[in-house]
Structure formats: structure tokens, C-alpha cells
């Protein structure tokens, strides 16, 4: 089988390896598509994810869909040919975090694509049965890769404390940011501001329901949001990019008693925030760690609204051209929204 290894910044290498045989309780799956996440791009372009250095070679990819090849001993309910979303996280289920239901903070987590744990940019994987979630009819394998970023967007809203009629702002309108706009509107948020310097990403946010889009390269976004809200600000700001001063703008744009939610991963080891703005407003800053049991809701939304959410996937690239796909995504080339790698 083929494996795409990131061997250095901006450099992928394709190699061959034996397909992993499924052990007891495991399922062997042929990966068909895998989305490129922002954290994958951090490893490719910057050589780190926040303050965690990349360790090359590494196999990235944690937004996969595929088709079952065979099952290991003890597996029931799955057959050859079944389509599945593939969860990237494997939990221990016995640490304090798991016992409290916060599995995304598991002390012994194995997150496939992080560090030495190989991800899904490879033809065949064997993973525990609980990593598979059935793909409903009407959801394509390429569009199905949105299950993971959509789950992250849904998880971020747990910290937003939304009520119908409030206003919100989203900084960064890549796939997670645009999906965040969509779920904000589904939650009844009256007015959503979307901020991004890239024109086609502002268009994507508008298609997902954003009421007002702002180009931060042309105007001060926090000043625009304050002007549009009679200097009050918005009840929730979700920063899905955490770069180019967006966190500081988020602190300024949030209303008194509001909330700032940082979904994105800053490139800096010690990012700057406007602490005193938050202090004076008694506005907490929440961070987001992946998702936690939101996958099934994400799957329901994809099944209910495939024609609405599916167009977030704009580009498909064969595995042999994966390096070019990453390069184009880094450069925001050709109107790229969600870029997926096609393996089968």
C-alpha cells in the first residue's frame, strides 16, 4: 500500500509498505478520502503546531472516510463494503478525564496523525471498531470528510453559551470557520459577522449564512463590529484562525459579559491577548481541544443538509499530488475551501 510521509517542511515522500492486518476488535479499511486540516498545514508550512515541534517523518491526515475491507476477530455489525467515517482519536477510557466524560483530554490519548502516531494519508488502516461510524445514504465519501471539522465547530459552541437573538463574530473563514458560521445560524444567532482577508473565504462564509463579512486588510474589524453594534460588541467571538492579531481584535469586539472562544491554533508559542479588555468586561477566554462526542451530531447534520454543507469541499487531489495540494492550500490558491486528498 502507499503511504504519504511528510519528511520535512514542504516536502512529502510516497513510499510502499505492507497493509496492516486487523487484530482482534479491529477493522481493516481502505481509505478513500482524507481532508487537509489546518493543523496538518502547520506541520507542513511551519514545522510545528503551536509550541509542539513537528517530528519528521510523519504521516498526517485525520479527516478520513473509507470502505471496510475485512474485520478482525470479535467484530460484529460491520461487513466488507460498508462505508465509514473514521475517528482519529483512540482513548484509554480509564483515566480521570475519560471517567469524567472529557475524552478529548484523555491522559493516554492516541491521536492518529499526531507525533509518532501515523494518520490516514495511507491506503489501508486497521483501527479499533469504535473508530468507525456508518456513513448515511446521500452523503458522499469526499463530503463525508467534513464530519471531523464540523464536530470541532459544534464542540466550540459548547463554550459560546448562545441564546436565540444574540450576535456573534467569527474570525477566520476557512472550513472550520465557515462551518462555525453555519452552526451559529442553525442555533438561532441573529447576526453573524465573518472576518477574513481572503475574498473566496468571505464568499464561503456568506454562503454559510454570514450576515456581514469584513476584510481585515481593508478596515479595522473590531472597530467595524463595534460601530455596527452601537459600541456594545457581540455576545460571542469565535476565533478560528488565531493569527495576524485576530485574538486581540476578538477581545475588543466581545461585549461586556460575553465570551471569546479560540478554536484556532496560534503559530506563536506564546500568543498575545488583550487581557485588560477581557478583565474590564469580565469576559472569559475559552480554548477548544478538538471535539468530544459531537461526531454523531455532525453526521446527522451532513445527512440532513448535504447540498448545503457539501460545497465546503472545493478541491480533490490524488495522493501522488499531495505536496501540491498542501502548497496550493498554503497559498489560498484557486479559490480553495476544504481540500481533500483522494486515495481510492
C-alpha positions as CSV (number, residue, x, y, z in Angstrom):
1,X,0.0,0.0,0.0
2,X,1.0,3.7,-0.4
3,X,1.9,6.0,2.4
4,X,2.5,9.7,2.1
5,X,5.1,10.8,4.6
6,X,5.9,14.4,5.5
7,X,9.7,14.2,5.7
8,X,10.5,18.0,6.1
9,X,8.8,21.3,5.8
10,X,7.1,21.5,2.4
11,X,8.3,18.0,1.4
12,X,6.3,14.8,1.1
13,X,7.6,11.4,0.1
14,X,5.5,8.5,-1.1
15,X,6.6,5.0,-0.1
16,X,5.2,1.4,-0.1
17,X,4.5,-0.7,3.0
18,X,2.6,-3.9,3.9
19,X,-1.0,-3.3,4.7
20,X,-1.7,-3.7,8.5
21,X,-3.6,-6.8,9.4
22,X,-6.6,-6.3,11.7
23,X,-6.2,-7.7,15.1
24,X,-9.0,-8.7,17.5
25,X,-11.6,-6.0,17.7
26,X,-10.1,-4.1,14.8
27,X,-11.4,-3.4,11.3
28,X,-9.3,-3.0,8.1
29,X,-10.4,-0.1,6.0
30,X,-9.4,1.2,2.6
31,X,-9.2,5.0,2.9
32,X,-10.9,6.8,0.1
33,X,-10.7,10.4,1.0
34,X,-9.0,12.4,3.8
35,X,-9.3,16.2,4.3
36,X,-6.4,18.5,5.0
37,X,-6.7,20.2,8.3
38,X,-5.2,23.5,9.5
39,X,-3.0,21.6,11.9
40,X,-1.7,19.4,9.0
41,X,-0.8,22.7,7.3
42,X,1.0,23.9,10.4
43,X,3.2,20.8,10.3
44,X,3.8,21.3,6.5
45,X,4.4,25.1,6.4
46,X,5.8,25.9,9.9
47,X,7.4,22.8,11.3
48,X,5.3,22.9,14.4
49,X,1.8,23.1,15.8
50,X,1.8,25.9,18.2
51,X,4.6,25.2,20.7
52,X,4.9,21.5,19.6
53,X,7.7,20.9,17.1
54,X,6.9,18.5,14.2
55,X,8.9,15.2,14.3
56,X,9.7,14.1,10.8
57,X,8.9,11.8,9.1
58,X,5.3,11.8,10.0
59,X,2.0,10.6,8.4
60,X,-0.6,13.3,8.6
61,X,-4.4,13.2,8.0
62,X,-7.2,12.9,10.5
63,X,-10.4,13.7,8.5
64,X,-10.9,10.3,6.7
65,X,-13.6,8.3,5.1
66,X,-13.3,4.8,3.7
67,X,-14.7,1.4,3.0
68,X,-14.4,-1.8,5.1
69,X,-12.1,-4.5,3.6
70,X,-12.3,-7.1,6.4
71,X,-12.9,-7.4,10.1
72,X,-10.8,-8.9,12.9
73,X,-11.9,-11.5,15.5
74,X,-14.8,-10.4,17.7
75,X,-16.1,-7.6,15.5
76,X,-19.8,-7.6,14.8
77,X,-22.1,-5.3,12.9
78,X,-19.6,-4.4,10.1
79,X,-19.2,-6.1,6.7
80,X,-17.0,-5.8,3.7
81,X,-18.0,-2.8,1.6
82,X,-19.6,-0.8,4.4
83,X,-18.8,2.9,4.2
84,X,-17.5,4.6,7.3
85,X,-16.2,7.8,8.9
86,X,-13.0,7.1,10.7
87,X,-12.4,8.7,14.1
88,X,-8.8,9.7,14.6
89,X,-8.8,9.6,18.4
90,X,-8.3,6.4,20.4
91,X,-9.0,6.9,24.2
92,X,-7.9,4.8,27.2
93,X,-11.4,5.1,28.9
94,X,-9.9,4.7,32.4
95,X,-8.0,8.0,33.2
96,X,-9.7,10.7,35.2
97,X,-10.6,12.7,32.1
98,X,-12.2,9.8,30.4
99,X,-14.1,8.8,33.5
100,X,-15.4,12.4,33.7
101,X,-16.6,12.2,30.1
102,X,-14.0,14.6,28.7
103,X,-12.4,12.0,26.4
104,X,-10.8,14.7,24.2
105,X,-8.5,15.4,27.2
106,X,-7.6,11.7,27.8
107,X,-4.3,11.4,29.6
108,X,-3.3,8.5,27.3
109,X,-4.9,9.6,24.0
110,X,-3.6,8.2,20.7
111,X,-4.5,10.7,18.1
112,X,-3.7,9.3,14.7
113,X,-1.7,11.9,12.7
114,X,-0.1,13.5,15.8
115,X,3.6,12.9,16.5
116,X,4.6,9.2,16.0
117,X,1.0,8.0,15.5
118,X,0.5,7.6,11.7
119,X,-2.6,9.3,10.3
120,X,-4.8,8.5,7.3
121,X,-2.7,9.6,4.3
122,X,-2.2,6.0,3.6
123,X,-4.2,3.5,1.5
124,X,-5.2,1.0,4.2
125,X,-5.5,1.2,8.0
126,X,-6.5,-1.2,10.8
127,X,-8.2,0.6,13.6
128,X,-10.4,-0.3,16.6
129,X,-14.1,-1.0,15.8
130,X,-15.2,2.0,17.9
131,X,-13.3,4.4,15.5
132,X,-15.9,3.7,12.7
133,X,-19.2,5.5,12.3
134,X,-21.5,4.5,9.4
135,X,-21.9,6.9,6.6
136,X,-25.6,7.5,5.9
137,X,-27.1,7.3,2.4
138,X,-26.8,10.5,0.5
139,X,-23.5,11.6,2.0
140,X,-20.6,11.2,-0.4
141,X,-17.2,9.9,0.7
142,X,-15.5,13.2,-0.2
143,X,-18.1,15.4,1.5
144,X,-18.1,13.0,4.4
145,X,-14.6,14.2,5.4
146,X,-16.4,17.3,6.8
147,X,-17.5,15.2,9.8
148,X,-14.4,16.0,11.8
149,X,-14.1,19.8,11.3
150,X,-17.9,20.0,11.7
151,X,-17.6,18.2,15.0
152,X,-14.9,20.7,16.1
153,X,-17.2,23.6,15.2
154,X,-20.0,22.0,17.2
155,X,-17.7,21.5,20.2
156,X,-16.7,25.1,20.1
157,X,-20.3,26.2,20.6
158,X,-20.4,24.4,23.9
159,X,-18.3,27.3,25.2
160,X,-20.3,30.0,23.5
161,X,-23.4,29.9,25.7
162,X,-25.7,31.0,22.9
163,X,-29.3,32.1,23.1
164,X,-31.6,32.9,20.2
165,X,-31.3,36.5,19.1
166,X,-27.7,37.2,20.1
167,X,-24.9,38.3,17.8
168,X,-21.6,36.6,17.2
169,X,-18.4,37.2,15.2
170,X,-16.2,34.6,13.5
171,X,-12.5,35.4,12.7
172,X,-11.1,33.1,10.0
173,X,-13.4,31.7,7.4
174,X,-11.6,28.6,6.3
175,X,-13.5,25.3,6.6
176,X,-13.9,25.3,10.4
177,X,-14.7,29.0,10.5
178,X,-17.3,28.7,7.7
179,X,-18.9,25.7,9.3
180,X,-18.9,27.6,12.6
181,X,-20.9,30.3,10.8
182,X,-23.3,27.7,9.6
183,X,-24.0,26.1,13.0
184,X,-24.3,29.6,14.6
185,X,-27.1,30.4,12.3
186,X,-28.7,27.0,12.9
187,X,-28.6,27.9,16.6
188,X,-30.7,31.0,16.0
189,X,-27.9,33.6,16.2
190,X,-29.5,36.8,14.8
191,X,-26.4,38.4,13.3
192,X,-23.1,36.8,12.4
193,X,-20.0,38.9,11.4
194,X,-17.4,37.0,9.5
195,X,-13.8,38.3,9.2
196,X,-11.2,37.0,6.6
197,X,-8.7,38.7,4.3
198,X,-9.2,36.2,1.5
199,X,-12.1,37.0,-0.8
200,X,-13.2,33.5,-1.7
201,X,-13.3,32.6,2.0
202,X,-15.5,35.5,2.8
203,X,-17.8,34.3,0.0
204,X,-17.8,30.8,1.6
205,X,-18.8,32.3,4.9
206,X,-21.6,34.3,3.2
207,X,-22.8,31.1,1.6
208,X,-22.9,29.5,5.1
209,X,-25.1,32.3,6.3
210,X,-22.9,35.2,7.5
211,X,-24.8,38.4,7.6
212,X,-21.8,40.8,7.4
213,X,-18.4,40.0,6.0
214,X,-15.3,42.1,6.8
215,X,-12.0,42.3,5.0
216,X,-9.4,43.0,7.8
217,X,-6.8,44.1,5.2
218,X,-9.1,47.0,4.3
219,X,-10.5,48.1,7.6
220,X,-10.2,47.5,11.4
221,X,-12.6,44.6,12.1
222,X,-13.1,45.2,15.8
223,X,-13.9,48.9,15.1
224,X,-16.4,47.8,12.4
225,X,-18.1,45.3,14.7
226,X,-18.4,47.9,17.5
227,X,-19.7,50.5,15.1
228,X,-22.4,48.1,13.8
229,X,-23.5,47.2,17.4
230,X,-23.7,50.8,18.8
231,X,-20.3,50.2,20.6
232,X,-21.7,47.3,22.5
233,X,-19.9,44.4,20.8
234,X,-21.1,40.9,20.2
235,X,-22.0,38.3,22.8
236,X,-19.6,35.7,21.4
237,X,-16.5,35.9,19.3
238,X,-15.1,32.6,17.9
239,X,-11.5,32.9,16.6
240,X,-11.0,30.1,14.2
241,X,-7.6,31.4,12.8
242,X,-5.7,33.0,15.8
243,X,-3.2,34.9,13.6
244,X,-2.4,38.4,12.5
245,X,-3.8,40.0,15.6
246,X,-7.2,38.2,15.5
247,X,-7.2,37.3,19.2
248,X,-6.6,40.9,20.2
249,X,-9.5,42.0,17.9
250,X,-11.7,39.3,19.5
251,X,-11.0,40.7,22.9
252,X,-12.0,44.2,21.7
253,X,-15.1,43.1,19.7
254,X,-16.7,41.0,22.5
255,X,-19.4,42.6,24.6
256,X,-19.4,43.0,28.4
257,X,-20.1,39.7,29.9
258,X,-19.6,38.0,26.6
259,X,-17.2,35.1,25.7
260,X,-14.2,34.7,23.5
261,X,-13.7,31.1,22.1
262,X,-10.3,30.3,20.5
263,X,-10.8,27.4,18.1
264,X,-7.7,28.0,16.0
265,X,-4.2,27.1,17.0
266,X,-1.8,30.1,17.1
267,X,1.5,29.7,15.4
268,X,3.3,31.6,18.3
269,X,4.4,29.6,21.3
270,X,3.1,32.5,23.5
271,X,0.4,34.3,21.7
272,X,-0.6,37.8,22.7
273,X,-4.1,38.6,24.1
274,X,-5.6,41.9,25.2
275,X,-6.0,40.8,28.8
276,X,-7.3,44.1,30.2
277,X,-10.1,44.3,27.6
278,X,-11.3,40.9,28.9
279,X,-10.8,41.9,32.5
280,X,-12.8,45.0,32.3
281,X,-15.6,43.2,30.5
282,X,-15.4,40.1,32.8
283,X,-15.4,38.1,29.5
284,X,-13.7,34.7,29.8
285,X,-11.5,33.2,27.1
286,X,-12.1,29.6,26.3
287,X,-9.8,27.3,24.3
288,X,-11.0,24.3,22.2
289,X,-9.4,20.9,22.1
290,X,-10.6,19.1,19.0
291,X,-14.1,17.7,19.7
292,X,-15.8,15.4,22.3
293,X,-18.7,13.2,21.3
294,X,-20.0,15.7,18.7
295,X,-19.3,13.3,15.7
296,X,-22.8,11.8,15.7
297,X,-24.5,15.2,15.6
298,X,-22.1,16.2,12.8
299,X,-23.1,13.1,10.9
300,X,-26.8,13.9,11.4
301,X,-26.3,17.4,10.0
302,X,-24.3,16.1,7.0
303,X,-27.1,13.7,6.3
304,X,-29.9,16.3,6.7
305,X,-28.2,19.1,4.7
306,X,-25.7,17.6,2.2
307,X,-26.4,20.1,-0.5
308,X,-25.8,23.0,1.9
309,X,-22.7,21.7,3.7
310,X,-21.1,19.6,0.9
311,X,-19.9,22.6,-1.2
312,X,-17.4,23.5,1.5
313,X,-15.3,20.7,-0.1
314,X,-13.9,22.5,-3.2
315,X,-10.8,20.6,-4.2
316,X,-9.9,16.9,-4.6
317,X,-6.3,15.9,-5.3
318,X,-4.9,12.4,-5.8
319,X,-2.4,11.1,-3.2
320,X,0.5,11.3,-5.6
321,X,0.0,15.1,-5.8
322,X,-0.4,15.7,-2.1
323,X,2.5,18.1,-1.8
324,X,1.0,20.3,-4.5
325,X,-2.4,20.2,-2.6
326,X,-0.7,21.5,0.5
327,X,1.2,24.1,-1.4
328,X,-1.9,25.4,-3.0
329,X,-3.8,25.5,0.3
330,X,-1.0,27.4,2.0
331,X,-1.2,30.0,-0.8
332,X,-5.1,30.1,-0.7
333,X,-4.8,29.3,-4.4
334,X,-7.6,28.7,-6.9
335,X,-10.5,29.5,-4.5
336,X,-9.7,26.6,-2.3
337,X,-12.0,25.9,0.7
338,X,-11.8,22.4,2.1
339,X,-9.1,20.4,0.1
340,X,-9.3,16.6,0.3
341,X,-6.8,14.0,-0.8
342,X,-8.2,11.2,-2.8
343,X,-6.7,7.7,-2.2
344,X,-9.2,5.4,-4.0
